[in-house]
């Protein structure tokens, strides 16, 4: 990220130095009028400032995503202490699943979404079972629900190919720092939309659906798959 900032910061500094030199030469009668040169350099400086702004926005998003993952990681750590098996950054084909949870309460994929909070008011996301809204405005990523379900389906297919068993996989989307309001219709949705703080409670209230041997079987084959991708398994039991 520093490599992205440095060239534009240098360009701005370089431009101002040239402007100063041109005006100095003109005032001392040692050079022609610097107006045209100044306009050209100011245009270049303006573009460099714009690029720096874009880099700054990218850094902001990366920091927000990092902080969001830290928050989710803390709650997943609490789950590990309760015996849940968790895996992180599971690589698929052209995508990755942020987290996978395997326990006797079922198998879950967890997608973390981070968004800037509004400057005023309660940061609330409304989920009606089909659509996500912020302050009655359609969500910035309307395919978030489709993405979460696709990840769960991918993991279900992977485990079936590895184990021969058709494990049900529940997709979950978590929004760190946001309040989640769900309508009655959302209860029938195949996707959970939660604040990560609520995730342990939701899981602990689920019935036990997998025997211990199935938990071990699914965990073993997922760990084996992760090793085969060349990325060390980030897992805790």
C-alpha positions as CSV (number, residue, x, y, z in Angstrom):
1,X,0.0,0.0,0.0
2,X,2.9,2.4,0.7
3,X,4.1,1.7,-2.9
4,X,0.7,3.0,-4.1
5,X,1.0,6.2,-2.1
6,X,4.6,7.2,-2.7
7,X,4.6,7.9,-6.5
8,X,1.6,10.3,-6.2
9,X,3.0,12.0,-3.1
10,X,6.3,12.5,-5.0
11,X,4.4,13.8,-8.1
12,X,2.7,16.4,-5.9
13,X,5.9,17.6,-4.3
14,X,7.7,17.6,-7.7
15,X,5.0,19.7,-9.2
16,X,5.1,22.4,-6.5
17,X,8.8,22.6,-6.8
18,X,8.6,23.2,-10.5
19,X,5.9,25.8,-10.1
20,X,8.1,27.6,-7.5
21,X,11.1,27.5,-9.9
22,X,9.1,28.8,-12.9
23,X,7.7,31.8,-10.9
24,X,11.1,32.5,-9.5
25,X,12.6,32.6,-13.0
26,X,9.9,34.8,-14.3
27,X,10.1,37.3,-11.4
28,X,13.9,37.5,-11.9
29,X,13.4,38.0,-15.6
30,X,15.3,34.8,-16.4
31,X,12.5,32.9,-18.0
32,X,9.3,33.3,-20.0
33,X,5.9,33.7,-18.3
34,X,5.1,30.5,-16.3
35,X,1.3,30.6,-16.7
36,X,1.0,27.7,-19.2
37,X,3.5,25.6,-17.4
38,X,1.7,26.3,-14.1
39,X,-1.7,25.2,-15.6
40,X,-0.2,22.0,-16.9
41,X,1.5,21.2,-13.6
42,X,-1.7,22.0,-11.6
43,X,-3.6,19.6,-13.8
44,X,-1.0,16.9,-13.0
45,X,-1.1,17.7,-9.3
46,X,-4.9,17.5,-9.3
47,X,-4.8,14.1,-10.9
48,X,-2.2,13.0,-8.3
49,X,-4.4,14.3,-5.5
50,X,-7.4,12.3,-6.9
51,X,-5.3,9.1,-7.0
52,X,-4.1,9.7,-3.5
53,X,-7.7,10.1,-2.4
54,X,-8.6,6.7,-4.1
55,X,-5.6,5.1,-2.3
56,X,-6.8,6.6,1.0
57,X,-10.3,5.2,0.5
58,X,-8.8,1.8,-0.3
59,X,-6.7,1.9,2.9
60,X,-9.8,2.9,4.8
61,X,-11.8,-0.1,3.4
62,X,-8.9,-2.5,4.2
63,X,-8.7,-1.3,7.8
64,X,-12.4,-1.6,8.2
65,X,-12.3,-5.1,6.8
66,X,-9.4,-6.0,9.1
67,X,-11.2,-4.6,12.2
68,X,-14.3,-6.5,11.2
69,X,-12.4,-9.7,10.9
70,X,-10.9,-9.2,14.3
71,X,-14.3,-8.8,15.8
72,X,-15.6,-11.9,14.1
73,X,-12.5,-13.8,15.1
74,X,-13.0,-13.0,18.7
75,X,-16.5,-14.5,18.7
76,X,-15.2,-17.5,16.8
77,X,-12.5,-17.9,19.4
78,X,-15.3,-18.1,22.0
79,X,-16.9,-20.8,20.0
80,X,-13.7,-22.8,19.8
81,X,-13.6,-22.9,23.6
82,X,-17.1,-24.5,23.5
83,X,-15.9,-27.3,21.2
84,X,-16.8,-25.9,17.8
85,X,-14.3,-26.5,15.0
86,X,-13.6,-23.4,12.9
87,X,-11.7,-22.9,9.7
88,X,-10.7,-19.6,8.1
89,X,-10.1,-18.4,4.5
90,X,-11.2,-21.6,2.8
91,X,-10.2,-21.3,-0.8
92,X,-12.8,-22.2,-3.5
93,X,-12.6,-21.7,-7.3
94,X,-12.1,-18.0,-7.8
95,X,-13.4,-17.1,-4.3
96,X,-12.8,-17.8,-0.6
97,X,-15.1,-18.6,2.3
98,X,-14.3,-16.3,5.2
99,X,-15.1,-18.9,7.9
100,X,-16.5,-22.4,8.2
101,X,-17.9,-23.8,11.5
102,X,-18.4,-27.5,12.1
103,X,-20.1,-28.9,15.2
104,X,-22.8,-31.2,16.4
105,X,-25.1,-28.2,15.8
106,X,-24.5,-28.4,12.1
107,X,-22.1,-26.9,9.5
108,X,-22.0,-23.2,8.6
109,X,-20.3,-20.9,6.2
110,X,-19.8,-17.4,7.5
111,X,-19.3,-14.4,5.2
112,X,-18.1,-11.1,6.8
113,X,-19.4,-7.8,5.3
114,X,-18.0,-4.5,6.5
115,X,-19.5,-1.1,5.7
116,X,-19.0,2.4,6.9
117,X,-21.6,3.5,9.5
118,X,-23.8,6.5,8.8
119,X,-22.6,9.8,10.3
120,X,-25.7,10.0,12.4
121,X,-28.4,7.6,13.6
122,X,-28.4,4.0,14.6
123,X,-26.4,1.8,12.2
124,X,-29.1,-0.6,11.2
125,X,-29.5,-3.2,8.5
126,X,-33.0,-4.5,7.8
127,X,-33.4,-8.1,6.4
128,X,-36.8,-9.1,5.1
129,X,-35.8,-12.6,3.9
130,X,-35.1,-11.5,0.3
131,X,-33.4,-8.2,0.5
132,X,-31.0,-6.3,2.7
133,X,-31.6,-2.6,3.3
134,X,-29.9,0.3,5.1
135,X,-32.2,3.1,6.1
136,X,-34.9,1.8,3.7
137,X,-32.3,1.9,0.9
138,X,-31.4,-1.2,-1.1
139,X,-28.1,-2.7,0.0
140,X,-24.9,-1.7,-1.9
141,X,-24.3,-5.4,-2.7
142,X,-27.6,-6.9,-3.7
143,X,-25.9,-10.2,-4.5
144,X,-24.7,-10.7,-0.9
145,X,-27.4,-13.3,-0.2
146,X,-26.8,-15.1,-3.4
147,X,-23.1,-15.2,-2.7
148,X,-23.6,-16.6,0.8
149,X,-25.9,-19.4,-0.5
150,X,-23.5,-20.2,-3.3
151,X,-20.6,-20.6,-0.8
152,X,-22.7,-22.9,1.4
153,X,-23.7,-25.0,-1.7
154,X,-20.1,-25.2,-2.8
155,X,-19.0,-26.6,0.6
156,X,-22.0,-29.0,0.6
157,X,-20.9,-30.3,-2.8
158,X,-17.2,-30.6,-1.7
159,X,-18.1,-32.5,1.5
160,X,-20.3,-34.9,-0.5
161,X,-17.6,-35.6,-3.0
162,X,-15.1,-36.3,-0.2
163,X,-17.3,-38.2,2.3
164,X,-20.2,-39.5,0.2
165,X,-22.6,-37.9,2.7
166,X,-24.9,-35.0,1.9
167,X,-24.3,-32.6,4.8
168,X,-26.7,-29.6,5.1
169,X,-24.7,-26.4,5.2
170,X,-26.2,-23.2,6.6
171,X,-25.0,-19.8,5.1
172,X,-24.5,-16.9,7.5
173,X,-23.7,-13.3,6.8
174,X,-22.3,-11.2,9.7
175,X,-22.0,-7.4,9.8
176,X,-19.6,-6.2,12.5
177,X,-20.8,-3.0,14.2
178,X,-24.3,-3.0,12.8
179,X,-27.7,-3.7,14.4
180,X,-29.7,-6.2,12.5
181,X,-33.5,-6.1,12.3
182,X,-35.3,-9.0,10.7
183,X,-38.9,-9.1,9.6
184,X,-41.1,-12.1,10.3
185,X,-40.6,-13.2,6.7
186,X,-36.9,-13.5,7.3
187,X,-37.4,-16.4,9.7
188,X,-38.0,-18.6,6.7
189,X,-34.9,-17.5,4.8
190,X,-32.2,-20.1,4.2
191,X,-29.6,-17.4,5.3
192,X,-28.9,-16.0,8.7
193,X,-28.0,-12.3,8.8
194,X,-26.5,-11.4,12.1
195,X,-24.2,-9.1,14.1
196,X,-21.3,-11.4,15.0
197,X,-22.0,-10.9,18.6
198,X,-25.3,-12.8,18.1
199,X,-23.7,-15.8,16.3
200,X,-22.7,-17.9,19.4
201,X,-26.2,-17.6,20.8
202,X,-27.8,-18.6,17.5
203,X,-25.6,-21.6,17.2
204,X,-26.0,-22.7,20.8
205,X,-29.8,-22.7,20.4
206,X,-29.7,-25.1,17.5
207,X,-30.5,-28.7,18.1
208,X,-27.8,-31.3,17.9
209,X,-28.1,-32.7,14.4
210,X,-24.7,-34.4,13.8
211,X,-23.2,-37.3,15.7
212,X,-19.6,-37.0,16.8
213,X,-18.4,-39.3,14.1
214,X,-19.9,-37.1,11.4
215,X,-18.3,-34.0,12.9
216,X,-14.9,-35.7,12.8
217,X,-15.5,-37.0,9.3
218,X,-16.4,-33.6,7.9
219,X,-13.6,-31.9,9.8
220,X,-11.0,-34.4,8.6
221,X,-11.9,-34.0,4.9
222,X,-12.2,-30.2,5.1
223,X,-8.7,-30.1,6.7
224,X,-7.4,-32.4,4.0
225,X,-8.9,-30.2,1.3
226,X,-7.4,-27.1,2.8
227,X,-3.9,-28.7,2.9
228,X,-4.3,-29.7,-0.8
229,X,-4.8,-26.1,-1.8
230,X,-1.4,-25.3,-0.5
231,X,-2.7,-23.0,2.2
232,X,-2.1,-24.1,5.8
233,X,-5.4,-24.8,7.6
234,X,-6.3,-22.1,10.0
235,X,-8.2,-24.2,12.4
236,X,-8.9,-24.7,16.0
237,X,-10.8,-27.5,17.7
